[in-house]
Amino acid sequence: MRDERINRVRVRTPEGVVFTFPLAGPVTRCIAWVLDSIAVATATSVVSFVLVWFALVSFDFTLAALTVLFFVISTGYTMAFEYFWRGQTPGKRVMRLRVVDAAGMALTPGQVVVRNLVRVVDELPVLYLVGGIAMMVSRRAQRLGDLAAGTIVVRHRPVFEPDLEALIHGKYNSLREAPHLAARLRQRVPPVLAAAAVDALVRREQLDPDARVALFGELAQALRGLVSFPPEIVAELPDEVFVRNVVEIVHTRPATAGMRGSTAR
Amino acid sequence: MILDLHHFVQEGRPLWDELDALLLRLETGGKRACLDLEEAKRLHYLYQRASADLARVMTFAAEPEIRAHLESLVGRAYGEVHRHRRTDDRWAVWRWFVAGFPGAFRRRLGSFWMAVVATIAGAAFGAGAVLFDPEAKPVLLPFDHLLGNPADRVAEEERDGGSDGAMHATFSASLMTHNIRVAILTLALGITWGFGTLVIIFYNGVILGAVVADYIAAGQTTFLVGWLLPHGSVEIPAFLIAGQAGLVLGGALIGRGDRAPMVERLRSAGPDLATLIGGVAVLLVWAGIVESFLSQYHEPVLPYAAKITFGAVQLTLLAAFLILSGRRGTLLTARRGGAGA
């Protein structure tokens, strides 16, 4: 495993598959910490509310129980959740964060304990100043507890909902008039260029009009150079429509069964 | 070649969703979320399918959303399939305490002796400071009840035998939580390459040495031993073990004489750190109970001879526990390992 960029960690599995973890930044981690602090405060309030009635029986034992329970909740909250919830606390779950081993594996109990005990140093002198500085300096955004335990905090993306169909389907595609050229186009478009074209289509409504025209102009220029379609098919096509048609060609299977063999599947 | 994304998603989606649901069950179910053999096989299959899909999407499509989703799934599944966790037996509480804790203590004995030396050095400094410079006492001892003349305090304590109707349970809970916090800080400061840990251990030694010298010089040795030994025989070793844990952490960071990378050194030290501090917490809970419910009682309520005997027996048992407990299991494991090799 090695650092790919400052905000991602790359893992190569024994199966030879490479994947990257996006590292959690200080802001999301801070919000998760605030949410967890609220949860701890709520839990201690509930415990106090319940136990305070026992003071009528024994004030001494009630106060002792409160002292111990406050300590257990404040110290054990993160440890218990990170152990039983595979590296997540309620705050981290809301923010889609997870603590994992720096090699991508699940946490061991020892790692959970160590990263949470060293937290007392990260909190020094106030508001995680030491931990925050350590995160800024560390290449993997690790606070001291993470460094000691060999852990990182990663972000999980929300579940993917492809919207490609809404973008490109159901519209007439003049490039399909020349199926042999369309097939050649599928062979020649580099994946990175295809991905950029999809990105541009997905985000086109967010672009300024001038930027939109310029972007699709550049993309169309790059794509037009790959395969020469007859002028009668492409001459009248605006750049954005051309790009959309190319995306449909390269990302979807042709309607005729005979073309299926040409896909990468 | 470019992937037919629609077909790819259509075909892969049910399997990805099934993997997601299985992972979610494992992630939220805690210890109860165990898979039977068929489910474990299915998890492995789904992980391999998602890995293969990720490889394909990275090779043929570079489609960022699908790639990110599959990376997330494969990352989560990878953590479940490949893990450092050995078995949950290690965390069976009883076995952990009687075998894991003393075993970790013995494995890291060098750090323990270093903590002992730092404490003795601190104690010598504290004792010397109090004996040779009485004005140092208020600086070294930040506790009101220790600042006066020891003979006056002993006379006052023995007037009511210590049973002054104090809130023993609350006092005990405060002692436990405070001491465990200090122990945690002692371990955590190991992150400063052990320097912060050494400072805390040395300072603890300074206080201990100053108190001991002060009471001995005032001719109150019996009271002192009767007062300190019942809880100190557990509390002081517990702080030494917390120091040991901090020095283990510092040693793993420094890595002197160890060619393994720092990450590996910390990874191998981690379980022992957790075990040591867990054992320390148990010892400090016991020490808190003894200090509040036993140490605070003095003659004539409780004879000093009984308190001293209790403390001495406790110290002997603790030493025997740390030296001997779990040793047989370790030897058996070593023999099996040797036979296997």
Chai-1 contact restraints between the chains, C-beta under 6 A:
chainA,res_idxA,chainB,res_idxB,connection_type,confidence,min_distance_angstrom,max_distance_angstrom,comment,restraint_id
A,T13,B,Y78,contact,1.0,0.0,6.0,A-B,restraint_1
A,E15,B,S51,contact,1.0,0.0,6.0,A-B,restraint_2
A,V17,B,S51,contact,1.0,0.0,6.0,A-B,restraint_3
A,V17,B,L54,contact,1.0,0.0,6.0,A-B,restraint_4
A,V17,B,A55,contact,1.0,0.0,6.0,A-B,restraint_5
A,F19,B,E71,contact,1.0,0.0,6.0,A-B,restraint_6
A,F19,B,V74,contact,1.0,0.0,6.0,A-B,restraint_7
A,F19,B,G75,contact,1.0,0.0,6.0,A-B,restraint_8
A,T20,B,E71,contact,1.0,0.0,6.0,A-B,restraint_9
A,F21,B,G75,contact,1.0,0.0,6.0,A-B,restraint_10
A,D60,B,M167,contact,1.0,0.0,6.0,A-B,restraint_11
A,D60,B,A169,contact,1.0,0.0,6.0,A-B,restraint_12
A,D60,B,T170,contact,1.0,0.0,6.0,A-B,restraint_13
A,F61,B,A169,contact,1.0,0.0,6.0,A-B,restraint_14
A,L63,B,T170,contact,1.0,0.0,6.0,A-B,restraint_15
A,A64,B,A169,contact,1.0,0.0,6.0,A-B,restraint_16
A,A64,B,T170,contact,1.0,0.0,6.0,A-B,restraint_17
A,A64,B,A173,contact,1.0,0.0,6.0,A-B,restraint_18
A,T67,B,A173,contact,1.0,0.0,6.0,A-B,restraint_19
A,T67,B,S174,contact,1.0,0.0,6.0,A-B,restraint_20
A,T67,B,T177,contact,1.0,0.0,6.0,A-B,restraint_21
A,V68,B,A173,contact,1.0,0.0,6.0,A-B,restraint_22
A,F71,B,T177,contact,1.0,0.0,6.0,A-B,restraint_23
A,F84,B,G30,contact,1.0,0.0,6.0,A-B,restraint_24
A,R86,B,E27,contact,1.0,0.0,6.0,A-B,restraint_25
A,V100,B,G79,contact,1.0,0.0,6.0,A-B,restraint_26
A,G104,B,Y78,contact,1.0,0.0,6.0,A-B,restraint_27
A,M105,B,G79,contact,1.0,0.0,6.0,A-B,restraint_28
A,M105,B,H82,contact,1.0,0.0,6.0,A-B,restraint_29
A,M105,B,R83,contact,1.0,0.0,6.0,A-B,restraint_30
A,M105,B,H84,contact,1.0,0.0,6.0,A-B,restraint_31
A,A106,B,G79,contact,1.0,0.0,6.0,A-B,restraint_32
A,A106,B,R83,contact,1.0,0.0,6.0,A-B,restraint_33
A,T108,B,H84,contact,1.0,0.0,6.0,A-B,restraint_34
A,T108,B,R85,contact,1.0,0.0,6.0,A-B,restraint_35
A,P109,B,W91,contact,1.0,0.0,6.0,A-B,restraint_36
A,G110,B,G270,contact,1.0,0.0,6.0,A-B,restraint_37
A,G110,B,P271,contact,1.0,0.0,6.0,A-B,restraint_38
A,G110,B,A274,contact,1.0,0.0,6.0,A-B,restraint_39
A,Q111,B,G270,contact,1.0,0.0,6.0,A-B,restraint_40
A,V113,B,A274,contact,1.0,0.0,6.0,A-B,restraint_41
A,V114,B,G270,contact,1.0,0.0,6.0,A-B,restraint_42
A,V114,B,L273,contact,1.0,0.0,6.0,A-B,restraint_43
A,V114,B,A274,contact,1.0,0.0,6.0,A-B,restraint_44
A,L117,B,I184,contact,1.0,0.0,6.0,A-B,restraint_45
A,L117,B,L187,contact,1.0,0.0,6.0,A-B,restraint_46
A,L117,B,A188,contact,1.0,0.0,6.0,A-B,restraint_47
A,V118,B,A188,contact,1.0,0.0,6.0,A-B,restraint_48
A,V118,B,I191,contact,1.0,0.0,6.0,A-B,restraint_49
A,V120,B,I184,contact,1.0,0.0,6.0,A-B,restraint_50
A,V120,B,L185,contact,1.0,0.0,6.0,A-B,restraint_51
A,V120,B,A188,contact,1.0,0.0,6.0,A-B,restraint_52
A,V121,B,A188,contact,1.0,0.0,6.0,A-B,restraint_53
A,V121,B,I191,contact,1.0,0.0,6.0,A-B,restraint_54
A,L144,B,I191,contact,1.0,0.0,6.0,A-B,restraint_55
A,A148,B,I191,contact,1.0,0.0,6.0,A-B,restraint_56
A,A149,B,G270,contact,1.0,0.0,6.0,A-B,restraint_57
A,G150,B,V263,contact,1.0,0.0,6.0,A-B,restraint_58
A,G150,B,L266,contact,1.0,0.0,6.0,A-B,restraint_59
A,G150,B,R267,contact,1.0,0.0,6.0,A-B,restraint_60
A,H156,B,S72,contact,1.0,0.0,6.0,A-B,restraint_61
A,R157,B,A68,contact,1.0,0.0,6.0,A-B,restraint_62
A,R157,B,S72,contact,1.0,0.0,6.0,A-B,restraint_63
A,F160,B,E65,contact,1.0,0.0,6.0,A-B,restraint_64
A,F160,B,H69,contact,1.0,0.0,6.0,A-B,restraint_65
A,P162,B,V9,contact,1.0,0.0,6.0,A-B,restraint_66
A,R186,B,I2,contact,1.0,0.0,6.0,A-B,restraint_67
A,P191,B,A61,contact,1.0,0.0,6.0,A-B,restraint_68
A,P191,B,A62,contact,1.0,0.0,6.0,A-B,restraint_69
A,V192,B,A62,contact,1.0,0.0,6.0,A-B,restraint_70
A,A194,B,I2,contact,1.0,0.0,6.0,A-B,restraint_71
A,A195,B,A62,contact,1.0,0.0,6.0,A-B,restraint_72
A,A195,B,E63,contact,1.0,0.0,6.0,A-B,restraint_73
A,V250,B,I2,contact,1.0,0.0,6.0,A-B,restraint_74
A,H251,B,L5,contact,1.0,0.0,6.0,A-B,restraint_75
A,T252,B,H6,contact,1.0,0.0,6.0,A-B,restraint_76
A,R253,B,D4,contact,1.0,0.0,6.0,A-B,restraint_77
A,R253,B,H7,contact,1.0,0.0,6.0,A-B,restraint_78
A,T263,B,D4,contact,1.0,0.0,6.0,A-B,restraint_79
A,A264,B,M1,contact,1.0,0.0,6.0,A-B,restraint_80
A,A264,B,L3,contact,1.0,0.0,6.0,A-B,restraint_81
A,A264,B,F60,contact,1.0,0.0,6.0,A-B,restraint_82
A,R265,B,D4,contact,1.0,0.0,6.0,A-B,restraint_83
